[in-house]
Amino acid sequence: MATIVNNPGPERVVEVERSDTSGWAIAVIILIAVIVGLVVWARYHRAPPAPSSGNTNINVSLPDGNTNTGTNGTPGN
């Protein structure tokens, strides 16, 4: 059988005052660098614009605006 004796000594609390804010400054600099990097990447890595078509005409036939079909392909009212 084991006997455990727990006699903690007097507790010492050490307070360290930190007035250094360089961690926040580095975080802000990194955040700005990431945002600038994303903007540059988006600007230069998007799809190229379509080539100009010159004098090309595209003719499309559209149905008459008075066409009204009901359900099952039967004419409506």
Contacts in CASP RR format, 6 or more apart in sequence:
PFRMAT RR
TARGET T0000
AUTHOR 0000-0000-0000
METHOD contacts of the structure
MODEL  1
MATIVNNPGPERVVEVERSDTSGWAIAVIILIAVIVGLVVWARYHRAPPA
PSSGNTNINVSLPDGNTNTGTNGTPGN
68 75 0 8 1.000
68 76 0 8 1.000
68 77 0 8 1.000
69 75 0 8 1.000
69 76 0 8 1.000
70 76 0 8 1.000
END
